[in-house]
Amino acid sequence: MESLYVIKIGGNIVDNPTLLTACLQSFAKVKGQVILVHGGGKLATSIATSMGVEQKMVQGRRITDEATLKIVTMVYAGYINKNIVAQLQAEGLDAIGLSGVDGNLILAHKRINAAIDFGFVGDIDQINTPLLLQLLSNNSRLVIAPITHDGHGQLLNTNADTIAQSIATSLAKTYQVHLIYGFEKEGVLSDIDNPSSVILQIDNAAYNNLKEKKVIFEGMIPKIDNAFSALENGVQSVIIGKAERLNELIQGTAGTTIKL
């Protein structure tokens, strides 16, 4: 069975042109089938601020009201996505930029949460796996932005970590899928102020212990929750680490490996 790498890069990489270029150059060297999922970064926040649209964050997640939805759609599915595609074309790759709306790629529903109203934030219902397989059969490198839709004309802002996990899971019956969460740090750290304190491996027991001790908290929790979900649904491996060291992450010589 052929290998497929689903690689997610976060906002801190997207925000930094030097890191983004290094990451994409590394991405261009990956052999075989690869899908890149990207987050949003600070550009949407800065544009919203300049337009007088107040931005609210709860538990590290953006509250997406109607005005904010327009901005994140323009920024994520527009500028950021096409900027990444253009850079990959410059590296000689046949890259195609998509959002979850294109080709009915990702169907979602507006999040229902009694405690917190996140606005137009989507939770995933379905991945259009046949479309992904068709595009991959053409050896295209897919670049996916975190905007989805509900099938009734409503756009939704959806967490990129979850999109990466859902895409990886949807393709696990056809490929040996390896999921990589790339960000600005070397891996999951036991000491946030010590970049060399990488935890090499985390299983369920270790994860629960690290959460209790507040070593793992806030935005890292949904990332690792997604990692375990991927492994439970057929994904071969999940590694979290420095985005511009993709080839080392793929080889298992860097980052934090998540194990069941």
ChimeraX attribute file (.defattr): number of C-alpha atoms within 10 A of each C-alpha:
attribute: neighborCount
match mode: 1-to-1
recipient: residues
	/A:1	8
	/A:2	9
	/A:3	15
	/A:4	22
	/A:5	22
	/A:6	22
	/A:7	26
	/A:8	25
	/A:9	26
	/A:10	20
	/A:11	17
	/A:12	18
	/A:13	24
	/A:14	24
	/A:15	16
	/A:16	12
	/A:17	11
	/A:18	11
	/A:19	18
	/A:20	21
	/A:21	17
	/A:22	16
	/A:23	21
	/A:24	20
	/A:25	17
	/A:26	16
	/A:27	22
	/A:28	19
	/A:29	12
	/A:30	13
	/A:31	11
	/A:32	11
	/A:33	18
	/A:34	22
	/A:35	24
	/A:36	21
	/A:37	27
	/A:38	28
	/A:39	26
	/A:40	25
	/A:41	19
	/A:42	14
	/A:43	18
	/A:44	21
	/A:45	20
	/A:46	13
	/A:47	15
	/A:48	18
	/A:49	12
	/A:50	10
	/A:51	11
	/A:52	9
	/A:53	15
	/A:54	13
	/A:55	16
	/A:56	14
	/A:57	10
	/A:58	10
	/A:59	7
	/A:60	10
	/A:61	13
	/A:62	18
	/A:63	20
	/A:64	23
	/A:65	17
	/A:66	12
	/A:67	13
	/A:68	23
	/A:69	20
	/A:70	16
	/A:71	20
	/A:72	23
	/A:73	21
	/A:74	15
	/A:75	21
	/A:76	23
	/A:77	25
	/A:78	16
	/A:79	13
	/A:80	22
	/A:81	25
	/A:82	19
	/A:83	13
	/A:84	22
	/A:85	23
	/A:86	17
	/A:87	17
	/A:88	21
	/A:89	15
	/A:90	13
	/A:91	15
	/A:92	10
	/A:93	16
	/A:94	15
	/A:95	22
	/A:96	19
	/A:97	21
	/A:98	21
	/A:99	22
	/A:100	25
	/A:101	22
	/A:102	13
	/A:103	11
	/A:104	16
	/A:105	21
	/A:106	26
	/A:107	21
	/A:108	25
	/A:109	21
	/A:110	20
	/A:111	17
	/A:112	13
	/A:113	9
	/A:114	6
	/A:115	6
	/A:116	10
	/A:117	15
	/A:118	20
	/A:119	19
	/A:120	22
	/A:121	25
	/A:122	25
	/A:123	22
	/A:124	21
	/A:125	11
	/A:126	15
	/A:127	20
	/A:128	15
	/A:129	16
	/A:130	12
	/A:131	13
	/A:132	18
	/A:133	14
	/A:134	11
	/A:135	14
	/A:136	16
	/A:137	10
	/A:138	9
	/A:139	15
	/A:140	17
	/A:141	23
	/A:142	21
	/A:143	23
	/A:144	27
	/A:145	29
	/A:146	28
	/A:147	28
	/A:148	29
	/A:149	27
	/A:150	19
	/A:151	13
	/A:152	8
	/A:153	8
	/A:154	14
	/A:155	24
	/A:156	30
	/A:157	28
	/A:158	26
	/A:159	23
	/A:160	22
	/A:161	24
	/A:162	22
	/A:163	26
	/A:164	27
	/A:165	28
	/A:166	20
	/A:167	23
	/A:168	28
	/A:169	25
	/A:170	22
	/A:171	20
	/A:172	19
	/A:173	13
	/A:174	13
	/A:175	20
	/A:176	17
	/A:177	28
	/A:178	23
	/A:179	26
	/A:180	30
	/A:181	27
	/A:182	26
	/A:183	22
	/A:184	16
	/A:185	18
	/A:186	22
	/A:187	26
	/A:188	25
	/A:189	20
	/A:190	16
	/A:191	13
	/A:192	13
	/A:193	8
	/A:194	9
	/A:195	13
	/A:196	13
	/A:197	14
	/A:198	19
	/A:199	16
	/A:200	17
	/A:201	16
	/A:202	18
	/A:203	12
	/A:204	14
	/A:205	9
	/A:206	12
	/A:207	19
	/A:208	13
	/A:209	12
	/A:210	15
	/A:211	14
	/A:212	11
	/A:213	10
	/A:214	11
	/A:215	15
	/A:216	20
	/A:217	12
	/A:218	12
	/A:219	11
	/A:220	14
	/A:221	13
	/A:222	14
	/A:223	18
	/A:224	22
	/A:225	15
	/A:226	19
	/A:227	27
	/A:228	20
	/A:229	17
	/A:230	26
	/A:231	22
	/A:232	13
	/A:233	15
	/A:234	18
	/A:235	23
	/A:236	19
	/A:237	21
	/A:238	27
	/A:239	27
	/A:240	27
	/A:241	24
	/A:242	25
	/A:243	30
	/A:244	25
	/A:245	19
	/A:246	26
	/A:247	16
	/A:248	15
	/A:249	24
	/A:250	18
	/A:251	8
	/A:252	15
	/A:253	12
	/A:254	20
	/A:255	28
	/A:256	24
	/A:257	22
	/A:258	20
	/A:259	18
	/A:260	12
